[in-house]
Amino acid sequence: MTIIFVCLTPLPLSLNLCMHIAMQHVDVFINRSLSLSRSSAESENVTTVTAFILLGFTEKPELCPFFSVIFLLLYVLTVLGNGWMVTLIRAEQHLHTPMYFFLSNLSVLDLCYSSVIAPKALEVHLYWGRASLSLPACATQMFCFTMLVTAECFLLAVMAYDRYMAICHPLTYALLMTHGRCTCLVLGAYCCGLLGSLIQTSGAFRLSYCGPNRINHFFCDIPAVLKLSCSDTWLSEVILFVSTSIIAVVTTTVISISYTQVLLNVLRSHTGQGRRKALSTCTSHLTTLGLFYGTAIFMYAQPRTKAGSQDQDKVVSMFYTLVIPMLNPLIYSLRNKDVKKL
């Protein structure tokens, strides 16, 4: 649980501490899961895989320098944009409101899960065919990434609820959305992310891996890892599909209800200025929701038998792991009058 509180600390320490403590806290869980899978494989008299080799975005070595530049550029822009957003929100007193509190946490999540993916992806393309990950390292990357992305799903639902309270109940908004309540909502999002990640990662690493060990991806994504298992993956695929579907249904239901009420309230507004203000406030959030949920649901909330090609999956993965986190600060800064004034 320490990671939850560290992620809410100031930016200069938040990212490094968050990732460092995450590695420490999941180590016992990962080693136990891997020990079980090794014991199962040994009882079946098969050779277990001790490391995975990531093949990256392309199987053509001559294209690796190009993709290295792309990954580096996207990551640098993500760090600069989200770092600027968090620093600005914490530095400006008039931005210390629930909406910007949630937005700063969104930027921290974007920073963290991009940092889980981008450095290793860059290494993969710089040392193509030689960049390997041990099983514990692969499981740790999978765990941290899944936890942070799931937490972001619930945080986006919290942000939709916040906009509903602000627009539909403006008179009681300040009394209801106190700093303590906002903190509890953010911690709840992190806890849901932790639970979802435990379920999905344990589902993947309860299996035996006895070869091949080459992952046709640029990070340890669950569907890509499952394809390498020499065990029956049916149950793990069901766990992934059901857990992802539950997360998608719960969060999209909250978002849909919240914005339906916001839309009805806006339509009842008698002043054009009131309508424009409400719509302007929500446009940035709706844009982020469309991009994030569209790609995430496409990747995970479908049976593996109906999933797209591996190359298509890698393109979609690159979009929501690096492109969307880079775009979020731009979306909010261009659409937000308070930020544009600074």
Residue pairs with C-beta under 8 A, 6 or more apart in sequence:
2 21
2 25
3 18
3 21
3 22
3 25
3 190
4 187
4 190
4 191
4 194
6 13
6 14
6 17
6 18
6 21
7 14
7 18
7 105
7 108
7 109
7 112
7 190
8 14
8 105
8 108
8 183
8 186
9 17
10 90
11 83
11 86
11 87
11 90
11 108
14 86
14 108
14 111
15 108
15 111
15 112
15 115
18 108
18 112
19 112
19 115
19 116
19 144
22 140
22 143
22 144
22 147
23 140
23 144
26 139
26 140
26 143
26 144
27 136
27 140
29 143
29 198
29 202
30 136
30 139
30 140
30 143
30 201
30 205
31 136
33 139
33 201
33 202
33 205
33 206
34 135
34 136
34 139
34 205
36 206
37 48
37 205
37 206
37 207
37 208
37 209
38 48
38 208
40 208
40 231
41 47
41 48
41 208
41 209
41 210
41 230
42 48
44 208
46 208
46 210
46 230
47 210
47 211
48 208
48 209
48 210
49 135
49 209
49 210
49 211
49 213
49 228
50 134
50 135
51 132
51 133
51 134
51 135
51 213
52 132
52 133
52 135
52 138
52 213
52 214
52 215
52 220
52 225
52 228
53 129
53 130
53 131
53 132
53 133
53 213
53 214
53 215
54 120
54 121
54 124
54 131
54 132
54 133
54 215
54 217
54 218
54 219
54 220
55 124
55 128
55 129
55 214
55 215
55 216
55 217
55 218
56 64
56 67
56 121
56 124
56 125
56 128
56 131
56 217
56 218
57 67
57 121
57 125
57 218
57 314
57 318
58 64
58 67
59 216
61 128
61 129
64 125
64 126
64 128
65 125
67 125
68 122
68 125
68 126
71 118
71 121
71 122
71 125
71 218
71 322
72 118
72 122
74 118
74 322
74 323
74 326
75 114
75 115
75 118
75 119
75 122
75 322
77 326
78 110
78 111
78 114
78 118
78 322
78 325
78 326
79 111
79 114
79 115
81 326
81 328
81 329
81 330
82 107
82 108
82 110
82 111
82 325
82 328
82 329
83 107
83 111
84 329
85 103
85 104
85 107
85 329
85 332
85 333
86 104
86 107
86 108
86 111
88 95
88 339
88 342
89 95
89 96
89 100
89 101
89 103
89 104
89 107
90 104
92 342
94 338
95 338
98 162
98 166
98 177
98 179
98 182
99 159
99 162
99 163
99 166
99 281
100 338
101 179
101 182
101 186
102 155
102 158
102 159
102 162
102 182
102 185
102 186
103 159
103 332
105 155
105 186
105 189
106 152
106 155
106 156
106 159
106 288
106 328
107 328
107 329
109 148
109 151
109 152
109 155
110 152
110 324
110 325
110 328
111 325
112 144
112 148
113 144
113 145
113 148
113 149
113 152
113 321
113 325
114 321
114 322
114 325
114 326
116 141
116 144
116 145
116 148
116 219
117 141
117 145
117 218
117 219
117 321
117 322
118 321
118 322
120 131
120 133
120 141
120 218
120 219
121 218
121 219
123 131
124 131
124 218
125 218
133 141
133 220
135 205
135 209
138 220
138 225
139 201
139 204
139 205
139 220
141 219
141 220
142 201
142 204
142 220
142 221
142 222
142 225
143 197
143 198
143 201
144 197
145 219
145 220
145 321
146 193
146 196
146 197
146 200
146 201
146 222
147 190
147 193
147 194
147 196
147 197
148 193
149 193
149 296
149 320
150 192
150 193
150 196
150 197
150 247
151 189
151 190
151 192
151 193
151 194
152 189
152 193
152 292
153 193
153 247
153 248
153 251
153 292
153 293
153 296
154 188
154 189
154 192
154 193
154 247
154 251
155 186
155 189
156 251
156 255
156 285
156 288
156 289
156 292
156 293
157 189
157 250
157 251
157 252
157 254
157 255
157 258
158 185
158 186
158 188
158 189
159 285
160 254
160 255
160 258
160 259
160 285
160 289
161 185
161 254
161 258
162 177
162 182
163 258
163 259
163 262
163 281
163 282
163 285
164 257
164 258
164 259
164 261
164 262
165 173
165 176
165 177
166 173
166 177
166 281
167 262
167 265
167 266
167 278
167 281
167 282
168 261
168 262
168 265
169 176
192 247
196 243
196 247
199 239
199 243
200 222
200 239
200 240
200 243
200 244
201 222
203 235
203 236
203 239
203 240
203 243
204 222
204 225
204 226
204 236
204 240
206 236
207 226
207 229
207 230
207 231
207 233
207 236
208 229
208 230
208 231
209 228
209 229
209 230
210 230
211 228
211 230
212 228
213 228
214 228
215 224
215 225
215 228
216 224
216 227
216 310
216 314
217 224
217 310
217 313
217 314
217 317
218 314
218 317
218 318
219 317
219 321
221 313
221 317
222 240
222 300
223 240
223 299
223 300
223 304
223 307
223 313
224 310
224 313
226 233
226 236
226 237
226 240
226 304
227 233
229 236
237 303
237 304
240 300
241 300
241 301
241 302
241 303
241 304
244 300
244 301
245 301
248 293
248 296
248 297
248 301
252 293
255 289
259 282
259 286
262 278
262 282
265 278
266 274
266 275
266 278
266 279
269 275
269 278
280 335
280 337
283 335
284 331
284 332
284 335
284 336
287 331
287 335
288 324
288 328
288 331
288 332
291 320
291 324
291 327
292 320
292 324
295 316
295 319
295 320
295 324
296 320
298 308
298 316
299 313
299 316
299 317
299 320
307 313
308 316
332 339
333 339
333 340
334 340
